[in-house]
Amino acid sequence: MKLFRAKYPSFLKLLFPDRLTHIDNDKAIYLTFDDGPVPEATPWVLELLNKYEAKATFFCIGDNVKKHPDIFRRIIEEGHCIGNHTFNHLNGWKTSASDYLRNTWQSEEIMTETSKQIKTTNSELQTPIYPLFRPPYGKIKNSQAKSLKEQGFKIVMWDVISGDYDREFSANECLKNVTENATAGSTIVFHDSKKAFENLKVILPQVLDFYKEKGMKFRSLKDVL
């Protein structure tokens, strides 16, 4: 099995203290979902979160928002937080700074435009796109991160990653990655993608049960902005 770190390396937290990983909160867990929205996974996730009265943060791919605008709007309408994950899921290490920024803003524009089609009098839903950015694969050059921060984005990494997207991991291994590493204040990475769904549909209900029994609340990142 290839090398995998469920926990975000502590030395990177020291090198980049301004990138969000763990949040000081002794009563909350922060669930995050990358790579959606897609019809194969996202509606199921939303239904489960609603069952547990849980809020989460969805780092959306702009191209998927363009393809599935109704699902994207549903995420917002149900009170979850939206973040940017580039338009085409770019690997920052393999992309020029100018192309990376252009792709990120392309995603931001399609998310903003799509959200405007929500008809509501709820003031929270009138500004649903938050200045949160998670780099695909966690791979971002310092120059790219610097430019994004200068343009108002908060770089969000994670505290614990489930590994649900990796076909080398069983659902049980993914569950252990989470429950043996995530504590109060952890930001946990899942993926609402077709590729990850086989693992996600097994582990997410168990994760919600596990932390609910510990008295934890499930919050979105807009609560800490």
N, C-alpha and C positions, 0 to 999 in steps of 0.2 A: 504494500500500500504506500502511496506517495506521502511525503511529509505534509502534515496538516496541523495548523494551530487553531484550536477552537477559541482560545483567548487572544485578544489583540495584544501584541508584544509590548511589555512595559517600557522597553527602551524607546519605542516609537512614541509612546505617550510623553516621555521626557523630551524627545527631540521636537515634537510638534504639539505642545500643550494647548494650542488654540483650536485643535481639531477635536470635535466632540466625540467622546467614547463612552465613559461611565459618568453617570449623573448622580450628584449627591442627593439621594432621596431614599429614606429608609422604609418606604411603604409602597414603592411603585416599581414596576417592570415596564420597559419601553420596547414594545414589539415593532419591528420594521420589516417591510416587505419590498423586495427589489424586483425589477424586470417586468412588471405588469403595465397596464391591465390587459388581461387576456381572458376570453370566455371560458377556457378550460379550468381556470383556477380561481380567479379573483372573486366571482360571485359566491362561490363556496366559502371562501375566506370571510367575506363580508357577513354572510349568514351566521357563521360560527362566532365571529366577534360580537355580533348583535345578541346572540344567545347568552354570552357571558358578560354583556354590558361593558365590553372592552373597546378601548380606542387604540389606534395604531397609526403609524406613519408609513405611507406608500411612496417609495422612490420610483417614479414612473419613467419609462422610456417614451420619448416624444412620439416616435413612430407608432407605438402601440396605442397611445392616446388618440392619434389621428385615425387609426383603424377601428378603435372601440370607444368612441366618445361617450356613449351612454353608460358604459361601465365606469369610466373615469368620473363622470358627473355623479354617479351613484356613490362613489367613494366619498366625495365631498358632501353630498346631501346627507350621508349617514354620520357626519361629524368627525371624520378622520382627517389627518394632516397629509398634505402633498409635498413631496420634494422632487428635485430634478436628478435624473440619472443619465443625462445626455439624450440626444435624439436617436442615435444608432448604437448605443452600448459600446462606446469607444474605449479602447485601451489607451490610456494617457501616455504610457511609456512608448507607444508606437505611433503617436500622433503629434503633429506640430502644435505649438501653443495656439497659433491663430486658428487652425482647423478645430481644435478642441473647444475653444471659446465660441467659435461660430456655431458649432454643433450644439453646445449647451444652450445658447440663446435661441436657437431654432426650437429646441424642446420647450424652453420657457415661454416662447411666443405661442406655440400651439396649445399649451396647457392653459395659459391665460385666456386666450380666445375661446377655448372650449368651455371654460368655467363661466364665461360671461353669458352663456346660454341657459344657465340655471336661473329659473324664475323664483325668487324668494324675497321675503322681507326680513329674513334673519341676517343681521349685520355681520355675524361671524362668517357666514357663507359668501358675503359679498367680496371678501378678500381672502380666498381660500388657498392661494399659492404662497407658500412661505419661502423665505430665502435660504432654503436648505439644499445642499448638494452632496450626493454620495458618488464618488468615482467608481465606475464599473471595475470589477476585479480588485478594487482598492488600490489601483495603480494610477498615480497622478504625479506629474513632475512638480518640483517646487515652484517653477516659473508659472505653471498653470494654476496651482493653488493660490499663489500670490495675486495673480490677475483676477481670479474669481473673488477672492476676499476684497480686493480693491473695488470690485463691482457690486459688493454688498452681500455676497453669499457666505453662509456658514458651512464649512466643510465638516461633514458628518461621517465618521468611520463607524466603529462598533466596539462593543466590549466582548461580545461572544457571537460566533458565527455557527450556525447549526450544521452546515455542510449538506443541506437537503438537496442541493443541485447536483451533487457529485454521485455518479452511478456506482462508484467504488464503496460508498457507504450504505449500509442497511438502515432502515428506519430506526432500529434500536440503537445503532451507533450514533445517529443524529440526535436522538433523544438524550443519550448520555452526554453528548457534547454540550447540550443546553443545561440539563439539570445538574450536572456535576461542576459547572463553571459559572452559571449566571446567578447573581445575587441581587439584592435590592439595589436599584439604580442602574442595572445593566441595560444596555441597548443590544437587542438580539436581532441578528439577521436571519430572515427567512426569505423565500422567493415565491411570489405568486406567479409562477411560470409553468408552462406545460411540462418542461423537463423535470422540475422539482416536485410536481404534484403527487407522484406516487409516494414519496417520503412524507411530504407535507401533510397529506390527508390522514396519515397515521400519527404523526408526532404532535401536530398543533393542538388537537383536543387534549392530549395528555399533558402538554406543557401548560395549557390554560388551567387544567384541573390541579396540577402540581403546585403552581404558584398561588392559585386561589385558596387552596387549603392552608397555605402559609400566611394568608391574610393580605396578600399583595393586590394592588389595583393595577390595571393595565392602562397606561397613559400614552398619549401621543406627544411628540416633541414640541408641538405648539404650546404645551403647558410650561415649557422651560425657556421659551424665547422672550 
